[in-house]
């Protein structure tokens, strides 16, 4: 074997242009933030040259780790659908319709409490993922999680947990006793309510992790239909990370008129809708054509995706700046402003590089004097570039 040094490994990484999928085994060389960079075997092939043997993977792992190279085991698994942040059960809406699935037969999945990190024992939160049951090795692993809304068939990235440890049935026994002693087990039974007859046998635990290692997305990220990492619907398989998946972290403007593919309320996992009325698409279409006449077709787009997975109703492009439009159909102007304003500010300021010129609240009702004064105060006192546009019952546009 060659005399291995950290410089040799770093040079190999530096001179590797792209990921070679033929070397993927689950073990990855990772960046400082623990995101996957290159397959470990791909780097080892360059480092060891003619001495390279893929069956020596465990030796390469140990050798790289001793030189403080960030090597991690990356896995992917599906968890049950949940609209309460996987802190407590959310009922059967969106759950699997597969009659052989646990959640179909029992009304809940044991992953419903996966992120209830208020419950810790010895610095660890204990949970259950069905796919982890098939993992028998002792090596901790990072697990990326996805879920499927069975009602819409849309798949979403949920997040990632670092350094997950497998918990055996024997080790789970005292944990379950502790849950009962602390009253957590009874609380979980109560949370199931009308969703289920309750946890019929014992609460299932097969993993643990430290709460600080949970990286849950604030908003579920839709999975691209061509995403190579998510080609299955199974709960029972724990897959290796097949290739680096990158969620869009930049704002990308796309002109043209698009409508939502599905109508999902916020409880069902929509990126940003609290309610979509039949009036909403009419307002959107009318305003789109109005703005096209004003700014040109190449400068107006609808349903523009943000870096956090939400979608903006309408965006207009003005050089390197943008105007954002959020449509609300409520008949109460105060609620209209309240709901739209929070979303617009999130679109423009939350984890994004978009340069916002103006925010526009769009409604179907007249702007009252009180509401007009309120928006004026936001502009003058707090320098928020916000205004209101009405699209009336005849689809005529009125600017305030």
Secondary structure as GFF3:
##gff-version 3
##sequence-region A 1 400
A	DSSP	alpha_helix	6	14	.	.	.	ID=ss1
A	DSSP	three_ten_helix	21	23	.	.	.	ID=ss2
A	DSSP	beta_strand	27	30	.	.	.	ID=ss3
A	DSSP	beta_strand	36	39	.	.	.	ID=ss4
A	DSSP	alpha_helix	40	48	.	.	.	ID=ss5
A	DSSP	three_ten_helix	49	51	.	.	.	ID=ss6
A	DSSP	three_ten_helix	54	56	.	.	.	ID=ss7
A	DSSP	alpha_helix	57	66	.	.	.	ID=ss8
A	DSSP	beta_strand	71	78	.	.	.	ID=ss9
A	DSSP	alpha_helix	102	106	.	.	.	ID=ss10
A	DSSP	three_ten_helix	110	113	.	.	.	ID=ss11
A	DSSP	beta_strand	125	127	.	.	.	ID=ss12
A	DSSP	three_ten_helix	130	134	.	.	.	ID=ss13
A	DSSP	beta_strand	141	149	.	.	.	ID=ss14
A	DSSP	beta_strand	154	166	.	.	.	ID=ss15
A	DSSP	alpha_helix	169	181	.	.	.	ID=ss16
A	DSSP	alpha_helix	184	192	.	.	.	ID=ss17
A	DSSP	three_ten_helix	193	195	.	.	.	ID=ss18
A	DSSP	beta_strand	207	209	.	.	.	ID=ss19
A	DSSP	three_ten_helix	211	213	.	.	.	ID=ss20
A	DSSP	beta_strand	214	222	.	.	.	ID=ss21
A	DSSP	beta_strand	239	240	.	.	.	ID=ss22
A	DSSP	three_ten_helix	266	268	.	.	.	ID=ss23
A	DSSP	alpha_helix	278	295	.	.	.	ID=ss24
A	DSSP	three_ten_helix	297	299	.	.	.	ID=ss25
A	DSSP	beta_strand	300	305	.	.	.	ID=ss26
A	DSSP	beta_strand	311	318	.	.	.	ID=ss27
A	DSSP	beta_strand	321	327	.	.	.	ID=ss28
A	DSSP	alpha_helix	333	349	.	.	.	ID=ss29
A	DSSP	beta_strand	356	363	.	.	.	ID=ss30
A	DSSP	alpha_helix	369	380	.	.	.	ID=ss31
A	DSSP	beta_strand	386	391	.	.	.	ID=ss32
A	DSSP	beta_strand	397	399	.	.	.	ID=ss33
###
